[in-house]
Amino acid sequence: MYTSQPQANQMGMGGVGVGQPKFANTLVTQVELSVSAKNLLDRDVLSKSDPVCVLYSVDPRTHQAIEIGRTEQIANNLNPIWNRKFVVDYRFEERQLLKLAIYDWDGASSQLTSHDYLGSFECSLGEIVAAGGRKFERNLELPKEFRNKTSTICIVAEELGATKEVIHLKINGRKLDKKDFFGKSDPFIVISKAMDDGSYSQVHKTEVIKNTLNPDWRQFTLRVATLTGGKPERKLKFQVYDWDSNGSTDFIGEFEITYAELLNATKENRASFSLINQVKKDKNKKSYNNSGLMNFEWLRIEEEKTFLDYIQSGVQLHFTVAIDFTASNGDPNNPQSLHYRNPNMDNQYALAIKSVGEIIQDYDSDKSFPALGFGGRIPPNGVVSHEFVLNGNPQSPFCQGVQGILDAYHHSLNTGKLNE
């Protein structure tokens, strides 16, 4: 079973990204990348490929590629439209190189070498952004043995607005058309938004609900910026399909609406929409009514809180230090020891305390942190203790600031002994 990797905090970013950390004087904006592909290689014997797209950032100097994130796996599909987006920080003044590689995902291994390579493509983020809301479409570089074939990757970049709103949706379908010969239908929803060039870009795809004409899909949440791109008047398309086990789909019906119209409809309790199959309607003009109804049970909008929101609202961070004083750390007089005593440089424990503490202390009002040790022989009797205070005051283990922790640590290291 495929499990996607969590998106790292890259590119000095809030999503997937490339480049150096943000500075106040740089021009940075968040961009969302939607990825799809056409005519992928079929590397499976009894079915079609099960593609996953992997995004990398590429160092322009060393050409080293670092994995940033992965899409979901789409089973039995040579023309995938991935639901998971990549959010990147775009910097006008930097050339940010990206690489997208596609694999046929078979088995549970997370190692890319365990899966069949289908092709890749490299470009700069600037090239994608310069497409101006249109599809950036290029041929993939295929494995050598398939150079006579052509596969295409499509990328749509869209700037995300500053809004932090998210929308929660609960949708059901009623009286959908029957599409399966031996059953009913296995329906799922695809939501797409209109792009500036008139094409549509997929925003979300729900789960499939098996063998029903009256599906109740699970609640899902979308960023409003992802849905609208900051344009409430943007057209949205809601489509319902019947899923087939061989990877194909049967179209049931659709309707179009703007985000603003959808909000108004839900406020006025008339959020029930006819799903229209135009081909079926044209064939049965007199008798055709619709191919089912899509009902919005509820729609809720709220502001998504960020880390900065919590900090500015008064949330504080605190930490406690516990240091291992067992002899497994090595003799403090040995340069290889984690406790190495050198007046001219910090040892590994001191570096770790500084690395964490100097960040955390900015978010703690009293900057008072407990510091403990374990596994050492403490004065005056040299008895082994599995929990002792570093500052020598058993009534209060708190040290003032990072420097206070370091002073207490060095004091304990110099007056006590490591336990064998």
C-alpha positions in Angstrom: 0.0 0.0 0.0 1.3 3.4 -0.9 1.8 6.1 1.8 2.9 9.5 0.7 5.7 11.2 2.5 4.8 14.3 4.5 5.7 17.5 2.8 8.7 19.0 4.4 9.1 22.7 5.4 11.3 23.5 2.5 12.5 26.5 0.6 12.2 28.6 3.7 8.6 27.9 3.2 5.2 27.0 4.3 4.9 24.2 1.8 7.2 22.7 -0.7 10.0 25.0 -1.7 13.5 25.6 -3.0 16.2 28.0 -2.1 17.6 30.1 0.8 15.8 31.2 4.0 13.4 34.2 3.8 14.7 37.6 4.5 12.6 40.8 4.9 14.1 42.4 1.8 13.3 39.5 -0.6 10.3 39.3 -2.9 8.5 36.1 -1.8 5.1 34.8 -2.7 3.5 31.4 -2.2 2.6 29.5 -5.4 0.6 26.3 -5.7 1.6 23.7 -8.3 -1.0 21.3 -9.7 0.5 18.4 -11.6 -0.9 16.0 -14.2 0.5 13.8 -16.9 -0.5 12.2 -20.2 0.4 9.0 -22.0 2.7 7.6 -19.3 4.6 4.4 -19.9 2.7 1.2 -18.9 5.1 -0.8 -16.8 2.6 -3.2 -15.3 2.0 -6.6 -17.0 -1.6 -7.3 -16.0 -2.8 -3.7 -15.5 -1.8 -0.1 -16.1 0.9 1.9 -14.2 0.1 3.3 -10.7 1.9 6.6 -10.9 3.3 8.8 -8.1 5.0 12.2 -8.8 8.0 13.2 -6.8 9.1 16.8 -6.5 12.8 17.7 -5.9 14.7 21.0 -5.5 17.9 21.1 -7.4 21.0 23.0 -6.2 22.1 25.1 -9.2 25.7 24.8 -8.2 26.1 21.1 -7.3 23.1 19.8 -9.2 22.2 17.8 -6.2 18.5 16.9 -6.1 16.7 16.9 -2.7 13.3 15.3 -2.4 10.6 17.8 -1.3 7.4 15.9 -1.5 5.2 13.3 -3.2 1.8 13.1 -4.6 -0.7 10.4 -3.8 -0.7 7.2 -5.9 -3.3 6.9 -8.6 -4.1 3.3 -9.5 -4.2 1.9 -13.0 -4.0 5.3 -14.8 -1.7 6.5 -17.6 -3.2 10.0 -17.6 -3.2 10.9 -13.9 -4.4 14.2 -12.4 -2.9 14.3 -8.9 -5.1 15.7 -6.1 -2.2 16.6 -3.8 -0.7 20.0 -4.6 2.8 21.3 -4.0 3.0 24.8 -2.3 6.3 26.5 -3.0 7.8 29.9 -2.1 8.6 31.7 -5.3 11.4 34.3 -5.3 11.7 36.6 -8.2 15.4 37.3 -7.7 16.5 33.7 -7.5 16.6 30.9 -10.1 14.9 28.0 -8.4 15.4 24.7 -10.1 12.9 21.9 -9.8 12.8 18.3 -10.9 9.7 16.2 -11.2 10.0 12.5 -11.5 7.2 9.9 -12.0 7.3 6.3 -10.8 5.0 3.3 -11.2 4.4 2.5 -7.6 4.2 -1.2 -6.8 4.4 -2.6 -3.3 4.8 -1.0 0.1 8.4 0.1 0.0 9.0 3.9 0.3 12.4 3.6 -1.5 12.1 5.0 -5.0 14.6 2.4 -6.3 12.0 -0.3 -5.6 9.6 1.1 -8.2 9.7 1.5 -12.0 10.9 4.9 -13.2 8.5 6.4 -15.8 10.3 9.6 -16.6 11.3 13.0 -15.3 11.6 16.7 -16.2 13.7 19.6 -15.0 13.0 23.3 -15.2 13.0 26.5 -13.2 10.1 27.6 -11.1 10.3 30.9 -13.0 9.5 29.1 -16.3 6.4 27.5 -14.8 5.2 30.8 -13.2 5.8 32.7 -16.5 3.1 30.5 -18.1 0.7 33.0 -16.5 -2.0 30.8 -15.2 -1.9 28.5 -18.2 -0.7 24.9 -18.3 3.0 24.6 -18.5 3.3 21.4 -20.7 6.5 19.6 -21.6 7.7 16.1 -22.6 9.2 13.9 -20.0 12.7 12.5 -20.4 12.0 8.8 -20.5 14.2 5.8 -19.7 16.6 5.0 -22.6 14.7 1.9 -23.7 11.6 4.0 -24.3 13.0 7.0 -26.1 10.8 6.3 -29.1 7.7 7.0 -27.0 6.3 10.3 -25.7 4.9 11.2 -22.3 3.9 14.6 -21.2 3.8 16.4 -17.8 1.5 19.4 -17.2 2.0 21.9 -14.4 -0.3 24.8 -13.4 1.1 27.4 -11.1 -1.2 29.8 -9.2 -0.3 32.4 -6.6 -2.0 31.8 -3.3 -3.8 34.7 -1.7 -3.0 36.0 1.7 -6.3 34.7 3.1 -6.0 32.0 5.8 -9.6 30.9 5.4 -10.5 27.2 5.0 -13.8 25.8 3.9 -15.3 22.6 5.4 -17.8 20.8 3.2 -20.2 18.0 3.6 -21.9 16.8 0.4 -24.2 14.0 -0.6 -25.7 12.7 -3.8 -29.2 11.5 -4.4 -30.8 9.5 -7.2 -27.6 9.3 -9.3 -27.7 7.4 -12.6 -26.9 3.7 -12.5 -23.7 3.0 -14.4 -22.7 -0.6 -13.4 -24.3 -3.6 -15.1 -24.3 -5.9 -12.1 -24.6 -3.2 -9.4 -25.5 0.5 -9.0 -22.7 3.0 -9.3 -19.4 3.7 -7.4 -19.5 7.5 -7.3 -16.9 10.1 -6.5 -16.7 13.9 -6.9 -14.1 15.9 -8.8 -13.9 19.6 -8.1 -12.1 21.8 -10.6 -11.6 25.5 -11.0 -11.5 27.6 -14.2 -8.1 28.9 -15.2 -7.3 32.1 -17.1 -6.9 30.3 -20.4 -10.4 28.7 -20.1 -9.1 25.2 -19.0 -9.9 23.6 -15.7 -7.5 22.5 -13.0 -8.5 19.8 -10.5 -8.7 21.0 -6.9 -10.1 18.0 -5.0 -11.3 14.5 -5.5 -13.3 12.7 -2.9 -13.3 9.1 -1.9 -15.2 6.5 -3.9 -18.4 5.1 -2.3 -19.2 1.6 -3.6 -22.5 0.4 -5.0 -24.9 3.2 -4.2 -27.0 5.8 -6.0 -27.3 7.9 -2.8 -23.8 8.5 -1.6 -22.8 10.4 1.5 -19.3 11.5 1.1 -17.1 12.3 4.1 -16.5 15.8 5.2 -13.5 17.4 3.6 -11.6 20.7 4.0 -10.0 23.0 1.4 -8.1 26.2 1.6 -10.2 29.0 0.1 -7.1 30.3 -1.7 -6.7 27.0 -3.4 -10.3 26.9 -4.5 -10.5 30.5 -5.7 -7.0 31.9 -6.2 -8.3 35.1 -4.6 -11.2 35.4 -7.1 -14.6 34.7 -5.6 -16.2 35.0 -9.1 -14.1 32.2 -10.5 -16.1 29.3 -12.0 -16.0 26.0 -10.1 -17.0 22.7 -11.7 -18.5 19.9 -9.6 -18.4 16.6 -11.5 -19.6 13.1 -10.4 -18.0 10.0 -11.9 -18.6 6.2 -11.5 -15.4 4.4 -10.6 -14.5 1.1 -12.3 -12.0 -1.4 -10.9 -9.9 -1.3 -14.1 -9.1 2.3 -13.5 -11.5 3.8 -16.0 -14.5 6.1 -15.1 -18.0 6.7 -16.4 -19.3 10.3 -16.3 -22.5 10.8 -14.4 -23.1 14.5 -14.4 -21.9 18.0 -13.5 -22.8 21.6 -12.7 -20.9 24.9 -12.7 -21.1 27.6 -10.1 -18.9 30.4 -8.8 -17.6 30.4 -5.2 -19.6 33.5 -4.4 -22.8 31.9 -5.8 -22.2 28.7 -3.8 -21.8 30.7 -0.5 -25.1 32.6 -1.3 -26.9 29.4 -2.1 -25.9 27.7 1.2 -26.9 30.8 3.2 -30.3 30.7 1.6 -30.8 26.9 2.1 -31.1 26.1 -1.6 -27.8 24.3 -2.0 -29.2 21.4 -4.1 -27.9 21.2 -7.6 -28.9 19.1 -10.6 -26.2 17.0 -12.2 -26.4 17.3 -15.9 -25.0 14.9 -18.5 -25.2 16.9 -21.6 -24.8 13.9 -24.0 -27.6 12.1 -22.3 -29.7 15.3 -22.3 -29.2 15.8 -26.0 -30.4 12.3 -26.7 -33.4 12.5 -24.5 -34.5 16.1 -24.7 -38.1 15.6 -23.7 -37.7 13.0 -21.0 -34.4 14.0 -19.5 -34.5 15.9 -16.2 -31.1 15.3 -14.6 -28.6 12.6 -13.7 -29.1 13.1 -10.0 -28.8 15.8 -7.3 -25.8 17.0 -5.4 -26.7 18.4 -2.0 -24.5 20.5 0.3 -25.5 19.4 3.8 -23.5 22.2 5.3 -20.6 24.5 4.5 -18.5 26.2 7.1 -15.7 28.8 6.7 -13.2 29.5 9.3 -9.8 31.1 9.6 -6.9 28.6 9.8 -4.6 29.6 12.7 -0.9 29.7 12.0 2.0 29.3 14.4 2.4 33.1 14.4 -1.3 33.5 15.3 -0.8 31.4 18.4 2.4 33.1 19.4 0.9 36.6 19.0 -2.1 35.4 21.0 0.1 34.7 24.0 1.1 31.1 23.6 4.5 30.4 25.2 7.0 27.6 24.6 8.9 25.9 27.3 11.5 23.2 27.5 13.3 21.0 30.0 16.9 19.8 29.6 18.0 16.3 30.7 21.6 15.3 30.1 23.1 11.8 30.1 26.0 11.5 32.5 26.7 7.8 31.9 30.2 6.7 30.9 28.8 5.6 27.5 29.4 9.2 26.4 33.2 8.8 26.7 35.9 10.3 29.0 35.4 14.1 29.1 39.1 14.4 28.6 38.9 12.6 25.3 38.2 14.7 22.2 35.8 12.0 21.0 33.6 12.3 24.0 30.2 14.1 23.8 31.2 15.7 27.1 34.7 16.8 25.9 36.0 19.6 28.2 37.7 22.2 26.0 37.7 25.9 27.1 37.9 27.0 23.5 34.9 25.2 22.0 31.5 23.8 22.9 31.1 20.0 23.1 28.1 18.2 21.6 25.8 18.7 24.6 26.5 22.4 24.8 25.9 22.8 21.1 22.5 21.0 21.4 21.5 23.1 24.3 22.3 26.3 22.4 20.7 25.2 19.2 17.3 24.5 20.8 17.4 26.9 23.8 18.4 30.0 21.9 15.3 29.6 19.8 12.8 28.5 22.5 13.8 31.2 25.0 12.4 33.9 22.8 9.0 32.5 23.4 9.2 32.1 27.2 8.5 35.2 29.2 10.6 34.3 32.3 13.3 32.4 30.5 13.6 30.0 33.4 14.2 26.4 32.4 14.7 23.2 34.6 17.9 21.3 33.9 18.5 17.8 35.1 21.1 15.1 34.8 20.9 11.3 35.1 23.4 8.4 35.3 26.2 10.4 37.1 28.0 10.2 40.4 27.2 13.3 42.3 29.0 15.0 45.2 29.7 14.8 48.0 29.6 11.0 48.3 29.8 10.0 44.6 26.5 8.2 44.8 24.9 7.2 41.4 21.8 9.3 40.8 19.3 8.7 38.0 17.8 12.2 38.5 19.7 15.2 39.9 19.6 18.9 39.4 22.4 20.5 37.5 22.5 23.7 39.4 23.1 21.9 42.8 19.8 23.2 44.3 17.5 20.3 44.9 14.7 22.8 45.9 14.6 24.4 42.4 16.0 22.9 39.2 15.4 26.1 37.2 18.2 27.9 35.5 18.0 31.4 34.1 18.3 31.4 30.3 20.4 29.3 28.1 23.6 30.6 29.6 22.3 29.5 33.1 21.8 26.0 31.7 25.3 25.9 30.3 26.8 27.2 33.5 25.0 24.5 35.6 25.9 21.8 33.1 29.6 22.7 33.2 29.5 22.9 37.0 28.0 19.4 37.2 30.5 18.0 34.7 33.5 19.4 36.6 32.3 18.4 40.1 30.7 15.1 39.4 31.8 11.9 37.6 30.3 9.8 34.8 29.0 6.4 36.0 30.5 3.3 34.5 
